[in-house]
Amino acid sequence: MKSKQYTLLKPHKSDHGGDHKNPQKRARPLSTKDSMHLVLRSTKAQGKLSFSRHTKDIEKILKTFADKYHIKILSCANAGNHLHLHLKLFKRQTYNKFIRAITAAIMMKVTGFCRDRPKPLHYQFWDQRPFTRVIQSFRAFKNIVDYIQINVFESIGYTRLEARYVVKQIRFEFQMQNE
């Protein structure tokens, strides 16, 4: 019998999607005052389909649709099989259109599916619904900025431990310059 892995962080009421199993259906928490962390994950994004092989195209897609739907992308990390976005919404209504557009465009760019070459009937590129978390405090804001920077360093070959060390050093040097 396998033992259950416990998490240190309990699911917060500002979390939604991903692998969070919510017994009660509830609306996705969105905020126009606070920024949000968004994660899009695909286990099919490996090898030729890896997001890291399509970095420029993905950045172009994100910029195009962010401009179209008036969403500000504060930072982005491409980790190969998942994307981390730190974004700011200005209208709640634009979130659904934005997510629908970027997930479809990224899937089509990476897989090569299009109108002439449609995807198979039950093909699912994305693992789960997008994970989102509303960033409500300054401490959470600093943590998400560091977390996305760590993912950027990991995507270029650093180990998790090395990436955390580098981000700590950058934050320390920044604090020393501002004193």
Buried (B, 14 or more C-beta within 10 A) or exposed (E): EEEEEEEEEEEEEBBBBBEEEEEEEEEBBBBEEBBBBBBBBBEBBEEEBBBEBBBEBBEEBBEEBBEEBEBEBBBBBBBBBBBBBBBBBEEEEBBEBBBEBBBBBBBBBBBEBEEEEEBEEEEEBBBBBBBBBBBBEEEBBEEBBBBBBBBBBBBEEBEEEEBBBBBEEEBEEEEEEEE
